[in-house]
Amino acid sequence: MTTSRSKAEWQALDSAHHLHPFTDYADLTAKGSRIITRAEGVYLYDVDGQRILDGMSGLWCVNVGYGRRELAEVAGRQMLELPYYNNFFQTAHPPAIELARQLVELAPAHVTRVFFTGSGSESVDTAIRMIWRYWQLRDQPQRNIIIGRKNGYHGSTIGGASLGGMGAMHKQLAYPVGGIVHIEQPFWFGEGGDLSPEEFGLARARQLADKIEELGPERVAAFFAEPIQGAGGVIIPPASYWPEIQKICDRYGILLVADEVICGFGRTGQWFGSEYYGIKPDLMTIAKGLTSGYVPMGGVLVGERVGDLLGSEGGEFYHGFTYSGHPVAAAVALENLRLLREEQIIQRVREEAGPYLQQRWGTLAEHPLVGEARGLGFFGAIELVADKASRQRFDEDLNVGMRCREHCFNNGLVMRAVGDTMIIAPPLVMTHAEIDELVEKAWKCLDLTAKSLRN
């Protein structure tokens, strides 16, 4: 298929018929889409044959890298044995049952059950439904307010977009889901001012208690947040933040929900971001790295507090998806978990590759355009600034982040722009040599960006 048409033909057909997610269509039509035709390891190849280092693991998901025949082969075998059956109406199949067992085994000890979905967005909507149902079963239906964070991202379904704190998405929602409110994010570089990171982390965490008191503790159901904000710009909270959040949730008896769609399956050097921060969520939404993106799948890991009530006394839960626990997706997820375990990929991120990436990534802080280079595990972000000392940003009209992104792609690197924050989340199998290549290409593209600002 990739050789049956020219690049221009693919671009013309794409422009005429394909509506892309999160895309300015006028801009896309003017430039033409990038046509990716294959991938191997940590590299993408476009229709022109250019090799591109994928610094974003696709969309935060290709944890074991591209071209893993094991995942393709297990999908083929499962398609021949049982290509599809649903899990509705008291029916199940071995792949979904075994995957649920293994996920409970890998998750924190208090997690006892799994509800399967087709994506991270579906997982978030499922968690919202579970929160509401839990408090109904506790005879406290008035506890239906969920607190999220500004600039948080929880997918783009109506529920997920409402729960997330991204203003541009909210503007396109005619009727956001009610009963959702937001507190500020723990973004020290952008919003910390003169406070130390520790002071700032505590101040931002304590906004949760303030908001609960403002709304009335008897009305608040849950706090919902990413351990590390991904799409918001790789916002790594100060060390003081999550312990205080846990204390507040425990004090008021509200549910704590961790959106692990990006953090889960090794990116922090632990199986889940919740483990890294030592928190105990009642619900954990998962997707992406569950199958390393090879097939769509998501889920909600359910702690005993919610699971025991919902799963044994709750009656019928009127919720589900045609592809919940799809047998092919479950088989691929099981094989993906095997690769992560047997190849010790997560251990390597924690003990060797992650520290090396952070050491090399940190050198970018020396570049004249960079105000901060931060990271954790296989996350990284750099802040592009007009003045390092004051953290002063560039004028928005200069579109510095987008300039840098274009230079990256044109020079064989995928590095994402979130405003003037450049972010990475590479495949977890990246070697030292490939990490060196990533950092060298990033520096070159920063130089090109700086040059374009002078012209």
N, C-alpha and C positions, 0 to 999 in steps of 0.2 A: 504493500500500500504506500509506503513512504517514497517509493521511486516512481509511482504511477503518475505523478503530477509535478510540475515545477514549483519553485518557491512562490512565484507570483500567482500561480493558479491556486495554491493552497491559501494564500493571503486573501485573494479575491473572494473565494468561497467562504472563508472564515468571516470576512467583513459583511458579506451578504446574508448569512444564515445563522451565525453563532453569537448568542448573547453571553458574554463572559461575566463571571462574578467579579465584583469590586473593580470595575473598569470604567474609565471615561471613554465612551464610545466614539466621540468626535476625535479625541486624541488618538485612539487606536486606529481609526480609519485613515487618519492622516499619515501615520507612521507605518502601518502594517504590523501584524502580529509576528512574534518570534515563533518559529515552527520547530519544536523539539521532536526528534525522530527516534532516539534511542538513548540508553543510559547503561553505565557499567561502573560498579564500585561507588566512587564519590563524584563521578563525572557525567554530565549530560552532553549530548551531541545534537547540533541543530541540522536543519536541512542542507546547509552549506558545508557541513562537516566540521564546523568549529567545535572544539572541545571546551567545555565550560565547567569549572569547579563549582559544585553545588554547595554553597555555604548555608543553605536553608533546609536541607533534607527534604526537598520538595516543598511541602508546607508544614514544616516541623515534624515530619512523620517517618521518613525512610531511615529508621534508626540502624538497621543492619546493612544498609547500602543497597545499591541497585544490582540486578542480575543474579540474585540468589536462586539458583535452580531448584533448591530444596523446596522453596515456597511455591514455585510454579508446579512442580511435580506433585506435591501433596494436594494442591487444588484440583489438578487433573484426575487424580485417583478418587477424590471425594465426589467430583462431578459424575464419574461413572458409577459410583456406588449409591450415593443418595444426593442428587444435585440440589434438591430443595424439599423441605417440608417445614410447616410452621410449628410453633410452640404454643399455639392457642389451645383452649378447650381440653386441658389436662393431657396434653401430648408432649413428648420430648424425643430427642434423639441423642445418641452417644457423643457426637462432637460437642454439642452445647453443654451437656452434663459434665463431661470431662474438663472442658474449659472453665466452667464455673468452679469446679473443685480446685483446679490449679490456681486460679486467680485468688480464691480465698486463702489458699496456702501461701501465696506470695505477699498478700496484702497484710497490713497490720493486724494483730491478733484479734482485735474486737470486730473485724469484718467477717460476716458469716454468710452473706448471700450476694448474688449478682443478678441484675436485670439487664438483658441485652438490648441494644439498639443498633441503628445503622450508621450513626455518626456522632460527633461531639455535640452538635446542636440538638439532636434528638435526646442525647443523654442529659443535657441541661434541662430541657423541657420535662423529661421524666423525673428529674430530681425535684423540680418545682411541684409537680403533681404529688410526689411522695411526701414533700413537706406539708402540703395542705392536707393530704389524707391522714398523715400521722396525727396532726392536731385535732382533726375531726374525730378520730378514734379515741383520742384522749379527752373527748368531750370539751374541747376548748377551740371551737371553730373560729372564734374571734381572733385567735393568734394566726393571722394570715399575712402579715407584713414581712417581706423579705428585704434585707439590707444588703446592697452590693456596693461597689466602689466606682467612683468616677474614673474613666479611662480603662476600666476593666473590659475584657472581651469574653463573651460566653456564647458565641455563635450568632447566626443571623436569622433563625426562625423568629416568629413574633415574640415568643417567650424569652429566647436567648438575647435578642436585640434589646428588649425592654430591660432585662436584668443587667446586661452590660451597660457600661457608663460612657459610651461614645456618642457625643452630641450629634455628629453628622448622621449617624444611623437613626437617632431619635427623631430628627427632623423629618425623616421619610416615613415615620410611623404615624398614621392618622389617629390610631387608637392604641397607644402602648398599654401593656398589661398593667392593671391597677395594683396598688398595694406593694409597689416596689420603690424603694428610696435608696439614695446613694450618699456615701461619705467620701472624704478625700482619699487619694491614693498615697502610699508611702514612698514617694519619689524624692529622695533627699537631694540629688543634684539639681533638679529643676525647681523644687519648692521648699527646700530645707532652710534657706536663708542663713542666718548666723547660728542656728542650733547645731550641736554635734549630731552625728548620725544616731547615736543612742537616744538623745533627748528627742529628736524628731520622730524616731520610731515609736516611742512611748506616747508622744503627743497625738500622732495620727491614730494609733490603736485606741486611745482613750476617746476618740471621737465616736467610736462604736457605743461605748457606755452612755455618752452624752445623747446620742441619737435614740437609744433605747428609752432613756428617761423622758426625752421629749415626746416620743410617740406613745409611751405607756408600756411598761414591761409585759403587761397582760395581753398586748396586741401583737408583739413581735414573735415571729416564728423561727427565723433563721438568719445567719450571716453567711454570705456566699461569695467566695473569692478564689483567685488563682494563687497558689503558693508563690510563684514568680509570674508577674504579668508579662505575657508573651507579646501578643499583637500590639499592646500598648507601648512597647518600646523596651522590652527586657528590663522591667523595673524590679530590681532585687531589693527587698525590704531590709532595713537595718536589723541587726541581730535581736534587738529589743522588741521588735514588732510582734512576731507571731506568739511568743510566750504570753504577752499581755492580752492579745486577742483571745487565746485559749482561756485565760483566767476570766475574762469578761463573759464569754459564752457560758462557762461553767457557773458563774455567779448568777446569771439571769436564767439559766436553764434553757437557753435557746439552742437550736440545732446549728452545728458548724458544718458547712459544706465546702469541700476543697475541689475546685475545678482542676483536675489532673490531666486534662486532654493534651496539653503540651508538656507538662512536667513529668508525666508518668512514663514508665518503662525505660528509665536509665539516664535521662538527660541531666539530672543533678548529681549523678554518681550513686544514687540510691534507686530502688525500684520506683518509689514515688516521692514527689516533693514533700509530702506530708511527713514522711520518715526523716527527710533531711532536717526539717524544722522541728521535729519532735511533737507534732500536734496530733490530735485524735478526732478526726472528722467523723460525723455521723453518716455522711454520704460523700462519695468520691466519684466524680464523673470521669470517664476514660474514653479514649478513641485513639486515633493517629498511630502512635508507636505500638499499640496492641497487635496490629498486623504489619507494622512497618509500612503502612500505606498501600500494600499490595492489593488488598481488597477492602471495601468499606466495612467498618464495624466499630461499634461503640458499646458503652455499657455504664451502669452505675454500680459501684461497690457499696454495699449497704451494711452499716454497722448494726450490732445486735440491738441497740436501743430502738431503732426503727424497724429493722428486719424481723425481730421477734414478734412485734405487734402486728406489722403489716402481713407477715408471712404465716401467722398462725391464728390470729384472731380477727383479721381485718375484713373477712368476707371477700367478695369479688372486687378486684382492682380494675376498674374500667379504663384500661390503658394498654397500649401495645402497638407494635408495628408489624407489617407483613414479613419483614426480614429480621425480626428479633431473633437472635441466635441462629442465623443462617448457617446451615451445615458446612458449606464451603468456606465461608469466612471463619467459622470456628476452627476448622481443620488448619487453615493457614495461620490463625492466631496461635494455636498449639505448637505448630512447627516453629513459628517465630519465637515463642517463649523458650523452646528447646535451644535454639541458636543463641539467644541471649544468655542462657544459663551455661551451656556446655562450652561455648567459646569465651566465657567469662568477660563478656563485652562490658557489662555494667561495672564489674570490679576493675577493669582496665580504665574506664572513665574516671572512677573514683581515685585510683591509686597512681595512675601513670599518664594516660593520655589527657585527662582533664587538667591536671596540674601543668602539663607541658603547654597545652593550648592557652591556659590563663597566663602563663609566663610570657609566651610569645605575643599574645593579644595585648598584654599590658604595655608592650613597647610602643604601641600606636599612640599612647598618651603623649609621647615626645613630639608628635607631628604638630606643626603650628595651627592647624585647624581644629585640633581635638582638645576639648575641655575636660573630658573624662573618658577613660577606657575601663569598663567594668565587665565582670563576668563571673560565672559559677558553673562548674562542670563543663557541659558542652553548650552553654549559652554565652553570648558576648554582645556588647553594645559599645558604641563610641558616640559621644556627643559633639556635633560640629558647632563651633562657636566663633563669633567675631572677635571676642576678647577672652583669653583664658582666665585672667585674674578675677574678673567680675562675673564670669559665666554669661556674658551678654550674647544673646542670639543674633543671627543674621535677620535682616528684613525678610518677612515671609514671601514677598514678591520675587526674591532671588531664587527661591526653590532650590536651595543648596543641596538638600538631601536627595531630591530627584535628579539633580545634575550628577551627583556622586553615583547614584544607582545606575544611571545610563553609562557612565564611564566604566563601572564594574562589568556590566553585561557585555559591553563592546570589547572588553579586555579579558574575557574568559572567567568571570567570577559572578556568581549570584550572591549579592548582599542586599538585604531589604532596607528600604527607607521608611521610617515612621516619623514624618515631619523632618527635622534635621537630626534625628537619631538613626544611625546605621546599625543594623542588628544582624547577627548570625546565629544559627543553630545547626551545625553540620551533622552529617551522619556520624553515629557513634564509633564507626569502624575506621575513621580517618587516621592515617599514619602520621608520624612525626614529619616526614618529608612533605606530605600533603598539607599539614598544618603550616609548615614553613611557606609553602606556595601560597596558601590563603593569605597569610599576613603580608607577604611580599606584594601580592597583587592588590591587597587593600591599601597599602602604602602608596603604590603607584597611582591608584585611582584617586586617593586623597591629593596627591601632587597635581593630577590633571584637573581636579575640582578647584584647587587653589589657583591654578593658572587661568582657568576660565573666569574666575572672579576678578582677576586683575585686568583682563582684556575688555 
